[in-house]
């Protein structure tokens, strides 16, 4: 039986781990990030991968930093055949990458060499890509630069956001890994080097990137909102108040001569804002500071009653 050490952290990783278990691989250890405080009450919460691993009575290791840790030595002593990572969230040292008999492989949520880094799904949507996918790749010391064993793609629809794409890509990653892994172990597959000239990067989203630039077109802002939902959520400022935008709609048949960021239409159920290149965006759901999410009619008939045409957001 093939012995695997699995390394992953978020919900994206869980179906991939469970797929390996269901397929009969021996999971000798699961490595995930330490428990962290979550929510306003800062309740210490295990990662989704830890919760799944404990349901299967698997050994769980949670190093704050894997390099040089006792947990790393434990992994090496377990003598795994393969190390499988899926959104683990830490760099792995060379010594660990070389420990497994058949090497270390990664399930990466992009069509490498596009979108190397920690936020490939976010950038795929923000940049208006028509498709994304999953890559099974060998792990080397350089970030997401190892050779490619296999790839599979998925379309990105106008309704998709980070949450929906993570769910789809997680299932696709599970299927692709289970199809690819036996061929790696048997030596049937060898990795194909990536084209470095085509490489693009997707570093973690910064606070500055969350802010909406109304000079962008309505379609670009829609991509930004969906590319940051359900986290970290794009925002705009209305005076001294901050609105997090959860859902917007491109008003394809509308144009405006007003400056970007100007509120151009308001009634009891609608709020339209001017964007770049004379385009128009409707806000359908927002979250005022200190409150929960609200549909636009709830907001406009409540705390947003004083919002008026001609005012600006920025």
C-alpha positions, 0 to 999 in steps of 0.5 A: 500500500502506498504511504502518503503524507498529506499537507493542506489547510482550507476547505479546498483541500478536504475533498482531495484528502478524502479522495485519497482515503476512499481510494485506499491510500495509506495516509500516515500523517496529515500536516496542516496549519495551527488552529487559529482564532476565528470570527469576532469572538476569536474562537480558536478553530481547527482548520477544515483539513484537521477536522476532516483528518480527525474524523478518520483518526489520522495523525495530525501535525500542526507546525507553526513553521515546517522548516527545521521543526520536530514535525518535519523530522516526524514526516521524514521518519515515517518514510512516505512514498509520496508527499501530496500538498494542496493549499498547505500555505507554507514553503517546504524545505529541500530536505522534506521535498527529497524525503518521499520515495516518489517525490512531492507533488502539488495540486495547484488551482491554476493552469500553470505557468499562469498564476503561480502563488497563493491566490490563483483563483482570486486573480483568475476571476479579477482578471476576467479569465474565461477559464481556469483549472488544476495542475498536478505538478512536481514540487521543487524549491522555487514556488509553483515552478516544478514540472507538470504531470497533468492539467484539467480546465474549467470555464469561469462563468459570469455567476462564479465567485471565489467560493464557487470556483474553489468548490468546483476546482477542489472536486476537479483536483481530486479527480485529476490527482486520483487519475494521475497519482498511479501513473506517477508512482509507476513511472509512467508519467514524467513531469514536463517543464513549465515555460518560464516566459509564460509565468504569471504570479498571484500573490496574496491579496493586499488591503489596497487591492480590495478597494474599488477604483471607480475609474475601472469599467463596470465589468472590471469592477464586477470581476473584482467583486466576484474575485474577492467573494466570499473573502476578503470582500471588495469595498468602497467609501461613502463619506466616512462610511465603508461599504463592503460590496457583496453583489453588483450587476453590470447595467449593459444597456445603460451609459452615463456622462457623469464622473466615475464614482457618482451615484446616478440613480436611486429609488427604493430598490436600485442604486446605480453608480457611474464607472469608467468609460461611461459604464454603469454598475448597480449595487445589489447587496452590500454590508455597511460598516458594523452591520450584516449583509443587506440586499439593496432595497433593505439598505435603501429603506433603512440606514441608506435613506439619505443616500442621494443622486449626485453624491460620490463613492470612492 
